[in-house]
């Protein structure tokens, strides 16, 4: 198990809420720990989330290229 500092626990709690996933942080004698497998699971979840965001960004960029044209200066108010 990997011992976590207070900052690590807060960061993992924020990530857990963002991904709607529990990463198995354990409290033992007022100290917090996470299993290596859970940490790797977290990394995998973050990788998938980043990939999803990249796909959304590419879709938005394609949508802009396909559907939006600049307004000519003479038509701008």
Secondary structure, DSSP 8 states (H G I E B T S, - for coil): -EEE-HHHHHHHHHHHHHHT-----EEETTEEEE-HHHHHHHHHHHHHHHHHHHHHHHHHHHHHHHH-----GGG--
